[in-house]
Every structure is written in C-alpha cells, then in structure tokens.
Amino acid sequence: MNACTVPADDVPTGDLPPAAQLAARLASAPDARLAAVALALVQAFSDLSRHHDLSREDLRALIGFLTEVGEACSDQRQEWVLLADALGLSSTLERQLSRRPDAATPDTLAGPFYRPGAPRRKSGEAICLDNRGEPLLFVAHVHDLDGTPVSGARIEVWQANGDGLYENQAPDLQPEFNLRGCYQTGSDGTVLIRTIRPRGYALPGDGPVSALLARLGLGRTRPAHLQFRITATGFQTLTTHVFDRDDPAIGSDPLFAVRPALLADFVPDSAEGLKATYTFVLAPVGTAQKPTTDFIGG
Ligand SMILES: [Fe+2]
C-alpha cells in the first residue's frame, strides 16, 4: 500500500465533531486511563464552547493566559500550583482522596509553609518566641470517633504571626521556628498551646493568577487560622486548619479550605487574653470511607 493511501475504513463518513472523532481514534490507545482523561478534557471544552459561544479571541486569550502562567514559574515560584489552588482543583482532589467518616475532623491541604522538625513543647508551653502579638491559649483535645480521649497523639502546629507572615517567609524578622511546635497528648487527650492570634494573609498579588482573581472580583485573602498535623498510632494522620470564625474573609477563602467543622471561637479570657478550644476527632486506620459521589463538584 502506498504510504499516502488511507484505508477506506479510517475515513470518517459522517460529520463527526472532533471529540467524537477523537473517541474513535482513542478506542485502542495504549494508555486507556490517559485516553479517557484526555477525551473528557476535549469533551468539556466542546461543551464549554457550545454553551458560552466561545470566539477565536477567547481561545487566543486562554492560550495567552496559560502562557503567562508558565512564564511566571521559576525555581522560587509555582504559578501552576497557585492556579490549581485558586480554581479549587487542589481542594477538590484533597477532599476526594482523604474521605473520612462524617464525625471525623476534615482533612485539608498542608500548604507551602509546613516545616518538619518543629521544637518539642510540653503542654502549656509557648510557641511564640518573639513575644509579639495578641496572646491566645489554644486548648486542643484529641478524641476518637466515640469521644474517647486519644493519649500519645503527636500534635504539630504552625501558624502565621500577627502580620500574616510565617516564620519561613520572614526569616530576618522572626526567630527560627517561631510559632511552630510539637506537642503530645497525655491520658486526657489534651494539650494547651500558648501562642498569639494569627492574622490572615493574601496569596501573591503580582502574577497572572492574581490578575484573573481580580477580573473575577475574587479576593486573595485567606482567613486567619492555625494549621495542625496530628498523628497517633492506629489512626489516620490528620492535616488540617482551624479557622477564626469571626474573620471577615471566612466565607471567601481563596483556597477553599474552610469547612463548618473547622471553625473555632477566639473568645476574650481574663487570664489568657484570648482562648480557643477545639476538639480534633481522628478516624481509625481502615475506617470505611464515604462514597465518592459525595464530593463531585465539592
Ligand atoms: Fe496557612
């Protein structure tokens, strides 16, 4: 057969749209999962184009935006990750991959500011090393699904300071490991963390993702929170946030991490300044998961 000859069976006989033609061509693709995902993307774009009357200018603008995102990346910056976060893709996947029973504390993304090796602290010790900020006593209880205290749970905590900066964002302005610590629960499943009130912080404002958020009328400010990673023998590791319920940005977290179960009240306390109490509920290893359909579109 001549190299330019196309077998008659391969010539589309109908006026099939590209997605349908692609489906036929991918029927015997060597990587079936990749083929299915690629086809779903093409089909989604087809639906988008039809439902929103996309123009050639729209496609050029999309390609230009994606090009800008790539050009904004460097060794110190990952604009693609920021885009995935800001569109909720990261949070959607995290919810799907870390399904837990309803009664368990929800898992969230760890974020970019976690550091291993935080100093060990005894219950009641402080993690604020520069004595700056509004004092806060955070009372952390760790329970199992039945409400029984979990002894020996390791609680790592990290947070931004009163200016909205993590210690590793401002190494010249904060002591190393400021506002980071590692505690262990006793038989009552409780530790007292002496710290300061964190302040919310904004996502980077100088790249194509922030420009997109601005065009959409969306904010870049994360509501104030403390972050935790809790490990205990026999339980699934829990990585999560606890948010200040009264923060003005509580309903507009650009990373979609806020959940009703992750809110705490920071209340005035005559002895401590502010006090917050939160109960972390761990799910045992091997706990039956919720069905995937609960998280579609979430
Ligand atoms: Fe954070």
Residues whose N, C-alpha, C, O or C-beta is under 5 A from the ligand:
A	BS01	LIG	G111
